Amino acid sequence: MSSYNGIQTATVIRYPYLCARQARKGEIERRKYRPVAVGVRLARPDDDLVLFFPITTKQPEQARCAAEIPAIEKRRAGLDADLRLWIIFDEFNTYIVGRSFYIEPEPPIGRFSKAFFLPLLREFIARRKSLTEISRVR
């Protein structure tokens, strides 16, 4: 694939996600690429805005807005089905596709099903105003 067309809602890609905790400390770059779920891709006249949700092996605290990923969804998304994994929804990175070096025009590693991902996305939208955005827009 030679374009960014594969970066669509519910796909999983590798991205240097910057956590809210790290951003509060003044960090602006991450060296480690991790799997992230593409939450939403919003078409804009100049370039598209994308929201990324981190995927983690660390069980989130009870108060966090997160969802454990079932085994079948881990396989669909190209993730290790033997690990316990969660998608975190109470923080997210925003990014403009094609404007920096964070994302290469490569195919996604997988994709979540609509049946799994859309209810989570609806919950995110309902809580959007109270969540933490880390803008990676330059």
Salt bridges, closest charged atoms under 4 A:
GLU27 OE1 - ARG30 NH1 2.95
GLU29 OE2 - ARG138 NH2 2.29
ASP46 OD1 - ARG44 NE 3.75
ASP46 OD2 - ARG99 NH2 2.84
ASP47 OD2 - ARG99 NE 3.08
ASP48 OD2 - ARG41 NE 2.78
GLU68 OE2 - ARG84 NE 2.84
GLU73 OE2 - ARG76 NH1 2.51
ASP90 OD1 - ARG64 NH2 2.72
GLU91 OE1 - ARG64 NH2 3.38
GLU123 OE2 - ARG127 NE 2.52
GLU133 OE1 - ARG128 NH2 3.78
